[in-house]
Amino acid sequence: ITEHSHYEDAMSAFCFSRVCTLSPDGLTDWSIPLNLAQQSVDEQPRLPWYQLALGIACYRAGKYEEAIGSLNQSLEVGPNWLGRGQNHVVLAMAQQQLGRGEEARKSLARANANFNEINRTMANSKFGLATSYFLVDWLGLQILLPEAEQLLEAPDNL
C-alpha cells in the first residue's frame, strides 16, 4: 500500500482513500488513506465527496472530532448531493464513539432517509442505478449502514 501513498491528481487520491476505508478491518495503519484524502481536500475543498473521504479516513484513524468536522463540511458544501447519507452514517458512528448516543441515532435516521431517497430517485430513472453517478454512493451506504447499525445496537451502547 505504501507505493500508493501519493497521487498526482485529487481524484485518484480520493478513490484510493475511499477503497481503503470501506471496511474497519481494511488496514492497521490509516495514515496513507488519511493523507490521500487530505491531498484531495487540499486540492479541491469544495467537493463534498472529497470532504466525505477525509471524514471517513479520520473516523477509521480514531480521530472522531476531526471526522465530524470534515463530514459537516461535506454537508455544508453539498447539501443537495444525493450521496450525503454517507456523511450521516459516518457521523452516527463518530458520535457514538464519543458517547453522543442521541445524536448518533438522529444521524443514522438521516442516513436511512437518504438511502430511501436514493432508491426512490433511481426507481424513477429509466435504467436505475446502472447508468447513475450515484451507484458508488448507494454502494457506500450498503457497506456502511450495517456497520453503523451494529455499532449503535451493541449492548454497551444502549
Summary of the structure (lengths in Angstrom):
residues: 158
radius of gyration: 15.1
end to end distance: 37.1
largest distance: 44.9
contacts: 531
relative contact order: 0.11
helix: 76%
strand: 0%
